[in-house]
């Protein structure tokens, strides 16, 4: 692949850029886009769980697929370095919200 014609990419953080921790991601899909809702989940009792959503992000189907590939590559690299990531077997399908 010829890299001579590749543009120089400059990363710039906007004034409203922020970072946050999330242990909950919900995904809603329709024909036009994927909508990821990030939040934190806290269990206050055995029968009560509270999800506090703080950010929703729309992705095109193409961008969602590219993100999936990047996540898979990074999870594989992480597991190669630190061992298998185990999911909670009590969650439906082993998935974490």
N, CA, C and O atoms as a printed pandas DataFrame, in Angstrom:
     atom_number atom_name residue_name chain_id  residue_number  x_coord  y_coord  z_coord
0              1         N          UNK        A               1    0.842   -1.175    0.000
1              2        CA          UNK        A               1    0.000    0.000    0.000
2              3         C          UNK        A               1    0.887    1.238    0.000
3              4         O          UNK        A               1    1.842    1.321    0.772
4              5         N          UNK        A               2    0.583    2.170   -0.838
5              6        CA          UNK        A               2    1.367    3.392   -0.959
6              7         C          UNK        A               2    0.930    4.377    0.113
7              8         O          UNK        A               2   -0.202    4.859    0.093
8              9         N          UNK        A               3    1.829    4.679    1.052
9             10        CA          UNK        A               3    1.498    5.602    2.134
10            11         C          UNK        A               3    1.905    7.031    1.821
11            12         O          UNK        A               3    1.656    7.929    2.625
12            13         N          UNK        A               4    2.525    7.261    0.674
13            14        CA          UNK        A               4    2.971    8.611    0.326
14            15         C          UNK        A               4    1.792    9.571    0.172
15            16         O          UNK        A               4    1.941   10.767    0.421
16            17         N          UNK        A               5    0.633    9.074   -0.229
17            18        CA          UNK        A               5   -0.525    9.936   -0.450
18            19         C          UNK        A               5   -1.476    9.969    0.738
19            20         O          UNK        A               5   -2.563   10.538    0.640
20            21         N          UNK        A               6   -1.090    9.376    1.847
21            22        CA          UNK        A               6   -1.958    9.353    3.033
22            23         C          UNK        A               6   -1.914   10.712    3.729
23            24         O          UNK        A               6   -0.844   11.306    3.863
24            25         N          UNK        A               7   -3.069   11.206    4.171
25            26        CA          UNK        A               7   -3.077   12.504    4.861
26            27         C          UNK        A               7   -2.476   12.397    6.255
27            28         O          UNK        A               7   -2.477   11.329    6.866
28            29         N          UNK        A               8   -1.972   13.500    6.739
29            30        CA          UNK        A               8   -1.475   13.591    8.099
30            31         C          UNK        A               8   -2.677   13.843    9.005
31            32         O          UNK        A               8   -3.382   14.838    8.835
32            33         N          UNK        A               9   -2.914   12.954    9.961
33            34        CA          UNK        A               9   -4.074   13.075   10.834
34            35         C          UNK        A               9   -3.662   13.782   12.113
35            36         O          UNK        A               9   -2.693   13.391   12.764
36            37         N          UNK        A              10   -4.404   14.826   12.471
37            38        CA          UNK        A              10   -4.133   15.585   13.690
38            39         C          UNK        A              10   -5.328   15.423   14.622
39            40         O          UNK        A              10   -6.454   15.743   14.242
40            41         N          UNK        A              11   -5.097   14.934   15.830
41            42        CA          UNK        A              11   -6.154   14.772   16.818
42            43         C          UNK        A              11   -6.257   16.045   17.649
43            44         O          UNK        A              11   -5.266   16.511   18.212
44            45         N          UNK        A              12   -7.469   16.606   17.720
45            46        CA          UNK        A              12   -7.718   17.835   18.467
46            47         C          UNK        A              12   -8.901   17.587   19.396
47            48         O          UNK        A              12   -9.943   17.097   18.960
48            49         N          UNK        A              13   -8.744   17.919   20.661
49            50        CA          UNK        A              13   -9.848   17.799   21.614
50            51         C          UNK        A              13  -10.613   19.114   21.653
51            52         O          UNK        A              13  -10.036   20.185   21.846
52            53         N          UNK        A              14  -11.927   19.009   21.465
53            54        CA          UNK        A              14  -12.761   20.195   21.505
54            55         C          UNK        A              14  -12.902   20.686   22.944
55            56         O          UNK        A              14  -12.533   19.979   23.881
56            57         N          UNK        A              15  -13.428   21.882   23.120
57            58        CA          UNK        A              15  -13.559   22.457   24.459
58            59         C          UNK        A              15  -14.532   21.669   25.334
59            60         O          UNK        A              15  -14.441   21.721   26.560
60            61         N          UNK        A              16  -15.469   20.933   24.710
61            62        CA          UNK        A              16  -16.415   20.151   25.506
62            63         C          UNK        A              16  -16.010   18.674   25.641
63            64         O          UNK        A              16  -16.808   17.857   26.099
64            65         N          UNK        A              17  -14.791   18.331   25.250
65            66        CA          UNK        A              17  -14.293   16.961   25.395
66            67         C          UNK        A              17  -14.265   16.567   26.871
67            68         O          UNK        A              17  -13.889   17.363   27.731
68            69         N          UNK        A              18  -14.673   15.314   27.152
69            70        CA          UNK        A              18  -14.583   14.810   28.513
70            71         C          UNK        A              18  -14.391   13.304   28.470
71            72         O          UNK        A              18  -14.706   12.657   27.471
72            73         N          UNK        A              19  -13.881   12.761   29.539
73            74        CA          UNK        A              19  -13.723   11.324   29.700
74            75         C          UNK        A              19  -14.552   10.891   30.892
75            76         O          UNK        A              19  -14.697   11.635   31.862
76            77         N          UNK        A              20  -15.099    9.679   30.817
77            78        CA          UNK        A              20  -15.919    9.178   31.904
78            79         C          UNK        A              20  -15.800    7.662   31.949
79            80         O          UNK        A              20  -15.466    7.022   30.951
80            81         N          UNK        A              21  -16.074    7.104   33.106
81            82        CA          UNK        A              21  -16.094    5.663   33.299
82            83         C          UNK        A              21  -17.507    5.153   33.056
83            84         O          UNK        A              21  -18.479    5.773   33.489
84            85         N          UNK        A              22  -17.619    4.026   32.365
85            86        CA          UNK        A              22  -18.918    3.399   32.133
86            87         C          UNK        A              22  -18.797    1.902   32.373
87            88         O          UNK        A              22  -17.863    1.259   31.894
88            89         N          UNK        A              23  -19.751    1.353   33.120
89            90        CA          UNK        A              23  -19.815   -0.101   33.263
90            91         C          UNK        A              23  -21.137   -0.620   32.708
91            92         O          UNK        A              23  -21.549   -1.741   33.005
92            93         N          UNK        A              24  -21.803    0.214   31.892
93            94        CA          UNK        A              24  -23.065   -0.156   31.264
94            95         C          UNK        A              24  -23.119    0.468   29.875
95            96         O          UNK        A              24  -22.922    1.673   29.716
96            97         N          UNK        A              25  -23.388   -0.367   28.867
97            98        CA          UNK        A              25  -23.590    0.128   27.507
98            99         C          UNK        A              25  -24.816   -0.576   26.948
99           100         O          UNK        A              25  -24.882   -1.805   26.910
100          101         N          UNK        A              26  -25.772    0.210   26.519
101          102        CA          UNK        A              26  -26.954   -0.322   25.861
102          103         C          UNK        A              26  -26.849    0.055   24.384
103          104         O          UNK        A              26  -26.379    1.142   24.047
104          105         N          UNK        A              27  -27.288   -0.842   23.513
105          106        CA          UNK        A              27  -27.205   -0.588   22.077
106          107         C          UNK        A              27  -28.600   -0.684   21.473
107          108         O          UNK        A              27  -29.312   -1.671   21.658
108          109         N          UNK        A              28  -28.966    0.353   20.754
109          110        CA          UNK        A              28  -30.223    0.368   20.005
110          111         C          UNK        A              28  -29.873    0.484   18.530
111          112         O          UNK        A              28  -29.014    1.281   18.153
112          113         N          UNK        A              29  -30.533   -0.303   17.700
113          114        CA          UNK        A              29  -30.193   -0.351   16.278
114          115         C          UNK        A              29  -31.432   -0.100   15.438
115          116         O          UNK        A              29  -32.516   -0.601   15.736
116          117         N          UNK        A              30  -31.257    0.684   14.385
117          118        CA          UNK        A              30  -32.288    0.798   13.363
118          119         C          UNK        A              30  -31.612    0.758   12.006
119          120         O          UNK        A              30  -30.398    0.565   11.930
120          121         N          UNK        A              31  -32.358    0.933   10.949
121          122        CA          UNK        A              31  -31.803    0.780    9.608
122          123         C          UNK        A              31  -30.732    1.830    9.296
123          124         O          UNK        A              31  -29.868    1.582    8.455
124          125         N          UNK        A              32  -30.766    2.989    9.947
125          126        CA          UNK        A              32  -29.841    4.068    9.629
126          127         C          UNK        A              32  -28.627    4.149   10.528
127          128         O          UNK        A              32  -27.562    4.584   10.089
128          129         N          UNK        A              33  -28.768    3.731   11.803
129          130        CA          UNK        A              33  -27.643    3.923   12.710
130          131         C          UNK        A              33  -27.694    2.994   13.918
131          132         O          UNK        A              33  -28.678    2.295   14.160
132          133         N          UNK        A              34  -26.609    3.017   14.655
133          134        CA          UNK        A              34  -26.477    2.343   15.936
134          135         C          UNK        A              34  -26.424    3.446   16.985
135          136         O          UNK        A              34  -25.754    4.461   16.792
136          137         N          UNK        A              35  -27.125    3.249   18.089
137          138        CA          UNK        A              35  -27.136    4.242   19.161
138          139         C          UNK        A              35  -26.609    3.567   20.416
139          140         O          UNK        A              35  -27.230    2.640   20.938
140          141         N          UNK        A              36  -25.464    4.030   20.899
141          142        CA          UNK        A              36  -24.839    3.486   22.099
142          143         C          UNK        A              36  -25.125    4.422   23.261
143          144         O          UNK        A              36  -24.848    5.619   23.181
144          145         N          UNK        A              37  -25.680    3.882   24.341
145          146        CA          UNK        A              37  -25.994    4.668   25.534
146          147         C          UNK        A              37  -25.075    4.189   26.653
147          148         O          UNK        A              37  -25.150    3.035   27.074
148          149         N          UNK        A              38  -24.216    5.071   27.128
149          150        CA          UNK        A              38  -23.243    4.746   28.167
150          151         C          UNK        A              38  -23.749    5.228   29.519
151          152         O          UNK        A              38  -24.372    6.285   29.625
152          153         N          UNK        A              39  -23.473    4.444   30.541
153          154        CA          UNK        A              39  -23.895    4.811   31.883
154          155         C          UNK        A              39  -23.142    4.022   32.927
155          156         O          UNK        A              39  -22.206    3.281   32.625
156          157         N          UNK        A              40  -23.570    4.195   34.158
157          158        CA          UNK        A              40  -23.013    3.423   35.265
158          159         C          UNK        A              40  -24.150    2.657   35.926
159          160         O          UNK        A              40  -25.266    3.155   36.065
160          161         N          UNK        A              41  -23.835    1.442   36.325
161          162        CA          UNK        A              41  -24.801    0.578   36.974
162          163         C          UNK        A              41  -24.377    0.396   38.418
163          164         O          UNK        A              41  -23.225    0.070   38.703
164          165         N          UNK        A              42  -25.321    0.609   39.329
165          166        CA          UNK        A              42  -25.059    0.418   40.754
166          167         C          UNK        A              42  -26.170   -0.437   41.331
167          168         O          UNK        A              42  -27.353   -0.197   41.091
168          169         N          UNK        A              43  -25.766   -1.441   42.098
169          170        CA          UNK        A              43  -26.742   -2.305   42.746
170          171         C          UNK        A              43  -26.836   -1.908   44.202
171          172         O          UNK        A              43  -25.894   -2.099   44.970
172          173         N          UNK        A              44  -27.990   -1.348   44.583
173          174        CA          UNK        A              44  -28.171   -0.868   45.950
174          175         C          UNK        A              44  -28.681   -1.957   46.876
175          176         O          UNK        A              44  -28.516   -1.864   48.092
176          177         N          UNK        A              45  -29.299   -2.991   46.314
177          178        CA          UNK        A              45  -29.753   -4.127   47.111
178          179         C          UNK        A              45  -29.810   -5.348   46.201
179          180         O          UNK        A              45  -29.515   -5.254   45.009
180          181         N          UNK        A              46  -30.189   -6.490   46.762
181          182        CA          UNK        A              46  -30.272   -7.702   45.966
182          183         C          UNK        A              46  -31.307   -7.611   44.859
183          184         O          UNK        A              46  -31.186   -8.280   43.833
184          185         N          UNK        A              47  -32.316   -6.790   45.064
185          186        CA          UNK        A              47  -33.417   -6.698   44.100
186          187         C          UNK        A              47  -33.470   -5.366   43.350
187          188         O          UNK        A              47  -34.344   -5.180   42.503
188          189         N          UNK        A              48  -32.567   -4.447   43.637
189          190        CA          UNK        A              48  -32.621   -3.119   43.024
190          191         C          UNK        A              48  -31.300   -2.776   42.346
191          192         O          UNK        A              48  -30.249   -2.757   42.987
192          193         N          UNK        A              49  -31.363   -2.504   41.041
193          194        CA          UNK        A              49  -30.210   -2.042   40.270
194          195         C          UNK        A              49  -30.601   -0.726   39.618
195          196         O          UNK        A              49  -31.684   -0.596   39.047
196          197         N          UNK        A              50  -29.705    0.247   39.712
197          198        CA          UNK        A              50  -29.972    1.550   39.100
198          199         C          UNK        A              50  -28.961    1.794   37.984
199          200         O          UNK        A              50  -27.754    1.673   38.190
200          201         N          UNK        A              51  -29.470    2.139   36.798
201          202        CA          UNK        A              51  -28.619    2.518   35.667
202          203         C          UNK        A              51  -28.723    4.022   35.484
203          204         O          UNK        A              51  -29.816    4.559   35.306
204          205         N          UNK        A              52  -27.595    4.694   35.528
205          206        CA          UNK        A              52  -27.561    6.143   35.312
206          207         C          UNK        A              52  -26.873    6.417   33.980
207          208         O          UNK        A              52  -25.647    6.372   33.881
208          209         N          UNK        A              53  -27.675    6.701   32.962
209          210        CA          UNK        A              53  -27.139    6.968   31.634
210          211         C          UNK        A              53  -26.635    8.407   31.559
211          212         O          UNK        A              53  -27.311    9.331   32.012
212          213         N          UNK        A              54  -25.445    8.593   30.986
213          214        CA          UNK        A              54  -24.885    9.940   30.903
214          215         C          UNK        A              54  -24.464   10.360   29.501
215          216         O          UNK        A              54  -24.176   11.537   29.283
216          217         N          UNK        A              55  -24.418    9.429   28.538
217          218        CA          UNK        A              55  -23.988    9.827   27.199
218          219         C          UNK        A              55  -24.563    8.879   26.160
219          220         O          UNK        A              55  -24.487    7.660   26.315
220          221         N          UNK        A              56  -25.136    9.433   25.106
221          222        CA          UNK        A              56  -25.606    8.648   23.973
222          223         C          UNK        A              56  -24.824    9.062   22.740
223          224         O          UNK        A              56  -24.609   10.250   22.501
224          225         N          UNK        A              57  -24.397    8.071   21.954
225          226        CA          UNK        A              57  -23.595    8.354   20.762
226          227         C          UNK        A              57  -24.177    7.576   19.585
227          228         O          UNK        A              57  -24.374    6.364   19.671
228          229         N          UNK        A              58  -24.450    8.273   18.493
229          230        CA          UNK        A              58  -24.915    7.642   17.265
230          231         C          UNK        A              58  -23.722    7.291   16.394
231          232         O          UNK        A              58  -22.794    8.086   16.248
232          233         N          UNK        A              59  -23.750    6.089   15.811
233          234        CA          UNK        A              59  -22.730    5.646   14.864
234          235         C          UNK        A              59  -23.413    5.158   13.596
235          236         O          UNK        A              59  -24.489    4.563   13.655
236          237         N          UNK        A              60  -22.791    5.410   12.452
237          238        CA          UNK        A              60  -23.285    4.810   11.217
238          239         C          UNK        A              60  -23.008    3.309   11.283
239          240         O          UNK        A              60  -22.135    2.881   12.038
240          241         N          UNK        A              61  -23.737    2.499   10.504
241          242        CA          UNK        A              61  -23.438    1.069   10.490
242          243         C          UNK        A              61  -21.981    0.770   10.130
243          244         O          UNK        A              61  -21.384   -0.162   10.668
244          245         N          UNK        A              62  -21.416    1.560    9.223
245          246        CA          UNK        A              62  -20.027    1.361    8.827
246          247         C          UNK        A              62  -19.076    1.658    9.991
247          248         O          UNK        A              62  -18.119    0.919   10.219
248          249         N          UNK        A              63  -19.341    2.727   10.714
249          250        CA          UNK        A              63  -18.493    3.091   11.849
250          251         C          UNK        A              63  -18.652    2.078   12.977
251          252         O          UNK        A              63  -17.680    1.770   13.667
252          253         N          UNK        A              64  -19.868    1.553   13.177
253          254        CA          UNK        A              64  -20.096    0.528   14.192
254          255         C          UNK        A              64  -19.299   -0.734   13.869
255          256         O          UNK        A              64  -18.720   -1.354   14.761
256          257         N          UNK        A              65  -19.274   -1.109   12.597
257          258        CA          UNK        A              65  -18.521   -2.303   12.195
258          259         C          UNK        A              65  -17.018   -2.076   12.371
259          260         O          UNK        A              65  -16.302   -2.980   12.802
260          261         N          UNK        A              66  -16.540   -0.884   12.042
261          262        CA          UNK        A              66  -15.122   -0.562   12.233
262          263         C          UNK        A              66  -14.778   -0.588   13.724
263          264         O          UNK        A              66  -13.717   -1.083   14.102
264          265         N          UNK        A              67  -15.668   -0.057   14.576
265          266        CA          UNK        A              67  -15.454   -0.080   16.023
266          267         C          UNK        A              67  -15.407   -1.515   16.527
267          268         O          UNK        A              67  -14.564   -1.852   17.358
268          269         N          UNK        A              68  -16.310   -2.367   16.030
269          270        CA          UNK        A              68  -16.336   -3.765   16.427
270          271         C          UNK        A              68  -14.990   -4.435   16.119
271          272         O          UNK        A              68  -14.460   -5.171   16.951
272          273         N          UNK        A              69  -14.445   -4.185   14.942
273          274        CA          UNK        A              69  -13.163   -4.783   14.559
274          275         C          UNK        A              69  -12.033   -4.283   15.456
275          276         O          UNK        A              69  -11.172   -5.060   15.869
276          277         N          UNK        A              70  -12.038   -2.976   15.755
277          278        CA          UNK        A              70  -11.000   -2.421   16.627
278          279         C          UNK        A              70  -11.105   -2.969   18.048
279          280         O          UNK        A              70  -10.092   -3.284   18.672
280          281         N          UNK        A              71  -12.330   -3.082   18.556
281          282        CA          UNK        A              71  -12.526   -3.655   19.890
282          283         C          UNK        A              71  -12.072   -5.109   19.931
283          284         O          UNK        A              71  -11.413   -5.525   20.884
284          285         N          UNK        A              72  -12.422   -5.894   18.897
285          286        CA          UNK        A              72  -12.022   -7.302   18.859
286          287         C          UNK        A              72  -10.502   -7.441   18.852
287          288         O          UNK        A              72   -9.947   -8.283   19.558
288          289         N          UNK        A              73   -9.837   -6.619   18.060
289          290        CA          UNK        A              73   -8.376   -6.652   17.997
290          291         C          UNK        A              73   -7.765   -6.290   19.350
291          292         O          UNK        A              73   -6.822   -6.941   19.799
292          293         N          UNK        A              74   -8.296   -5.260   19.996
293          294        CA          UNK        A              74   -7.751   -4.830   21.281
294          295         C          UNK        A              74   -8.072   -5.799   22.408
295          296         O          UNK        A              74   -7.243   -5.993   23.297
296          297         N          UNK        A              75   -9.252   -6.414   22.398
297          298        CA          UNK        A              75   -9.581   -7.428   23.399
298          299         C          UNK        A              75   -8.665   -8.642   23.224
299          300         O          UNK        A              75   -8.172   -9.195   24.208
300          301         N          UNK        A              76   -8.440   -9.054   21.986
301          302        CA          UNK        A              76   -7.534  -10.181   21.729
302          303         C          UNK        A              76   -6.128   -9.882   22.227
303          304         O          UNK        A              76   -5.489  -10.738   22.839
304          305         N          UNK        A              77   -5.646   -8.672   21.969
305          306        CA          UNK        A              77   -4.310   -8.280   22.450
306          307         C          UNK        A              77   -4.263   -8.251   23.970
307          308         O          UNK        A              77   -3.276   -8.683   24.565
308          309         N          UNK        A              78   -5.315   -7.748   24.603
309          310        CA          UNK        A              78   -5.389   -7.689   26.059
310          311         C          UNK        A              78   -5.338   -9.099   26.634
311          312         O          UNK        A              78   -4.573   -9.372   27.558
312          313         N          UNK        A              79   -6.166  -10.006   26.075
313          314        CA          UNK        A              79   -6.203  -11.370   26.584
314          315         C          UNK        A              79   -4.886  -12.100   26.357
315          316         O          UNK        A              79   -4.495  -12.935   27.172
316          317         N          UNK        A              80   -4.199  -11.797   25.264
317          318        CA          UNK        A              80   -2.888  -12.403   25.019
318          319         C          UNK        A              80   -1.883  -11.961   26.079
319          320         O          UNK        A              80   -1.005  -12.728   26.473
320          321         N          UNK        A              81   -2.020  -10.720   26.534
321          322        CA          UNK        A              81   -1.086  -10.186   27.527
322          323         C          UNK        A              81   -1.470  -10.544   28.961
323          324         O          UNK        A              81   -0.593  -10.805   29.784
324          325         N          UNK        A              82   -2.768  -10.559   29.271
325          326        CA          UNK        A              82   -3.208  -10.674   30.669
326          327         C          UNK        A              82   -4.092  -11.878   30.966
327          328         O          UNK        A              82   -4.435  -12.107   32.126
328          329         N          UNK        A              83   -4.468  -12.648   29.962
329          330        CA          UNK        A              83   -5.328  -13.803   30.178
330          331         C          UNK        A              83   -6.760  -13.518   29.775
331          332         O          UNK        A              83   -7.144  -12.374   29.530
332          333         N          UNK        A              84   -7.545  -14.591   29.712
333          334        CA          UNK        A              84   -8.924  -14.499   29.245
334          335         C          UNK        A              84   -9.784  -13.621   30.151
335          336         O          UNK        A              84   -9.697  -13.692   31.377
336          337         N          UNK        A              85  -10.605  -12.805   29.526
337          338        CA          UNK        A              85  -11.581  -11.996   30.251
338          339         C          UNK        A              85  -12.810  -12.874   30.448
339          340         O          UNK        A              85  -13.388  -13.365   29.478
340          341         N          UNK        A              86  -13.205  -13.069   31.683
341          342        CA          UNK        A              86  -14.370  -13.903   31.993
342          343         C          UNK        A              86  -15.596  -13.004   32.163
343          344         O          UNK        A              86  -15.535  -11.975   32.837
344          345         N          UNK        A              87  -16.706  -13.405   31.544
345          346        CA          UNK        A              87  -17.956  -12.676   31.690
346          347         C          UNK        A              87  -18.783  -13.310   32.795
347          348         O          UNK        A              87  -18.610  -14.486   33.114
348          349         N          UNK        A              88  -19.670  -12.536   33.369
349          350        CA          UNK        A              88  -20.544  -12.997   34.439
350          351         C          UNK        A              88  -21.491  -14.064   33.885
351          352         O          UNK        A              88  -22.308  -13.762   33.016
352          353         N          UNK        A              89  -21.398  -15.296   34.368
353          354        CA          UNK        A              89  -22.256  -16.364   33.836
354          355         C          UNK        A              89  -23.729  -16.179   34.184
355          356         O          UNK        A              89  -24.587  -16.799   33.556
356          357         N          UNK        A              90  -24.038  -15.344   35.164
357          358        CA          UNK        A              90  -25.436  -15.103   35.537
358          359         C          UNK        A              90  -26.139  -14.176   34.563
359          360         O          UNK        A              90  -27.368  -14.174   34.492
360          361         N          UNK        A              91  -25.382  -13.388   33.814
361          362        CA          UNK        A              91  -25.997  -12.451   32.870
362          363         C          UNK        A              91  -26.502  -13.222   31.638
363          364         O          UNK        A              91  -25.867  -14.189   31.216
364          365         N          UNK        A              92  -27.637  -12.802   31.061
365          366        CA          UNK        A              92  -28.158  -13.492   29.880
366          367         C          UNK        A              92  -27.126  -13.513   28.751
367          368         O          UNK        A              92  -26.620  -12.467   28.346
368          369         N          UNK        A              93  -26.823  -14.693   28.255
369          370        CA          UNK        A              93  -25.844  -14.816   27.175
370          371         C          UNK        A              93  -24.437  -14.478   27.603
371          372         O          UNK        A              93  -23.556  -14.323   26.756
372          373         N          UNK        A              94  -24.202  -14.359   28.908
373          374        CA          UNK        A              94  -22.870  -13.985   29.386
374          375         C          UNK        A              94  -22.542  -12.529   29.135
375          376         O          UNK        A              94  -21.409  -12.100   29.355
376          377         N          UNK        A              95  -23.524  -11.762   28.675
377          378        CA          UNK        A              95  -23.270  -10.361   28.353
378          379         C          UNK        A              95  -23.369   -9.473   29.572
379          380         O          UNK        A              95  -24.119   -9.755   30.507
380          381         N          UNK        A              96  -22.615   -8.412   29.553
381          382        CA          UNK        A              96  -22.623   -7.410   30.605
382          383         C          UNK        A              96  -23.323   -6.179   30.061
383          384         O          UNK        A              96  -23.048   -5.769   28.933
384          385         N          UNK        A              97  -24.220   -5.580   30.832
385          386        CA          UNK        A              97  -24.960   -4.379   30.371
386          387         C          UNK        A              97  -24.032   -3.204   30.330
387          388         O          UNK        A              97  -24.446   -2.101   29.973
